[in-house]
Structures are given as C-alpha cells and as structure tokens.
Amino acid sequence: MSTVTFRVSDEEKSFIQSMADLNGLSLSELARTKLLEGLEDQIDMDLYNKTIKAHELNDESISHQDMLLELGL
C-alpha cells in the first residue's frame, strides 16, 4: 500500500480530525473516502454534462400529447 502526504494548517487538521471522530473513522480513512468520493462525483458530473450536450445536439424528445397520438391512445 502506498502513502500520500499533504500539508494542512493546524486548524485544518483539527477540523479534519474532529470530522473523522464524528464519523467513527480514522483520519486516514476519512481523507481517503472523501477524496475518492469527490473524484468519483467529478467523473459522474463530467459524464452527465457530456450526455446532456449530446442530447441537446440531437434532441428527439416529443410532447406527452404527441406520444399519446403516436401510440394511438
């Protein structure tokens, strides 16, 4: 397993440690979990934005009324 080190102020460390304690996690577990969650959220948002752009370029949506007509309802 690798080790990653980053610098924080004493105040930031105290806050991070307090949040780790509040969540019942070690400082390392909290940092790893939150960092990975944040990066995964960023990937999700990027994929969402690309999908929305693709949809806007080729929007084939129709109204509810038009769908009913198309289905013969």
C-alpha positions in Angstrom: 0.0 0.0 0.0 1.2 3.5 -0.8 1.4 6.6 1.4 0.3 10.0 0.3 1.2 13.1 2.3 -0.3 16.6 2.1 0.1 19.7 4.2 -2.7 21.3 6.2 -2.7 24.0 8.8 -3.1 23.1 12.5 -6.7 24.4 12.3 -7.5 22.3 9.3 -6.0 19.2 10.9 -8.1 19.8 14.0 -11.2 20.1 11.9 -10.5 17.0 9.8 -9.7 15.0 12.9 -13.0 16.2 14.5 -14.9 15.1 11.4 -13.2 11.8 11.4 -14.1 11.3 15.1 -17.7 12.3 14.4 -17.9 9.7 11.6 -16.1 7.0 13.6 -13.2 6.8 11.2 -9.5 7.3 11.4 -8.1 10.4 9.8 -6.7 8.3 7.0 -10.0 6.5 6.3 -11.9 9.8 6.2 -9.4 11.5 3.9 -9.2 8.5 1.5 -13.0 8.0 1.5 -13.9 11.7 0.9 -11.2 12.2 -1.7 -12.3 9.2 -3.7 -16.0 10.1 -3.4 -15.2 13.7 -4.6 -13.3 12.4 -7.6 -16.0 9.9 -8.5 -18.6 12.7 -8.2 -16.5 14.7 -10.6 -16.4 11.9 -13.1 -20.2 11.4 -12.8 -20.8 15.2 -13.4 -18.5 15.2 -16.4 -20.3 12.2 -17.9 -23.7 13.8 -17.2 -22.6 17.1 -18.8 -21.4 15.3 -21.9 -24.6 13.3 -22.1 -26.7 16.4 -21.8 -24.7 18.2 -24.6 -25.1 15.1 -26.8 -28.9 15.1 -26.1 -29.2 18.8 -26.9 -27.4 18.3 -30.2 -29.8 15.5 -31.2 -33.0 16.1 -29.2 -35.6 13.7 -30.3 -38.0 14.2 -27.4 -41.7 14.7 -28.1 -44.6 16.1 -26.0 -46.8 13.9 -24.0 -49.7 14.6 -26.3 -47.7 13.7 -29.4 -46.6 10.4 -27.7 -50.3 9.6 -27.0 -51.1 10.2 -30.6 -48.2 8.1 -31.8 -49.4 5.2 -29.6 -53.0 5.6 -30.8 -54.3 6.4 -27.3 
